[in-house]
């Protein structure tokens, strides 16, 4: 089979599932232990051998970038789903912010993993903003329209505030970024 035919042919469903399992295991390991989590720990979480991880992701940077993109897509898809299933728009926003905090736990190691590839990091940051900013704006707008939160905050401001509260969490086991972010999101509420 030619390379062109292989590139056009869709991946098998089981191959996509296996890759998703690897990415989710890596994300969980990164949240628990940072982006330097041992590959053997990621493999154990995924229920595969380390060779399987290296077959899919030859370098740690490849794995981190794939996890990053996977989590961006998961956050982007979760926003509308949460708006449809949560009891209130504010509840959807809170749940989404929790997912965003988990995502940020892996994002902080990205720059170091890419070393000097500033162009690659910038492209990923642009991708992140393009995919997640509209979702955050939509969640904020829905909660503001329902009268649950104040309406003078943009998605960019909220994402920036959450991001800043998450900085340093990986270096201090006593620092509870999720708690601080929860206080921030609670502060958005309109007094009743």
Secondary structure, DSSP 8 states (H G I E B T S, - for coil): --HHHHHHS---HHHHHHHHHHHHHHHHHHHHH-TT--HHHHHHHHTS-HHHHHHH-SSHHHHHHHHHHHHHHHHHHHHHHHHHHSSSHHHHHHHHHHHHHHHHHHHTTHHHHHTT-HHHHHHHHHHHHHHHHHHHHHHHHHHHHTTSB-S---HHHHHHHHHHHHTTGGG-TT--HHHHHHHHHHTTB---
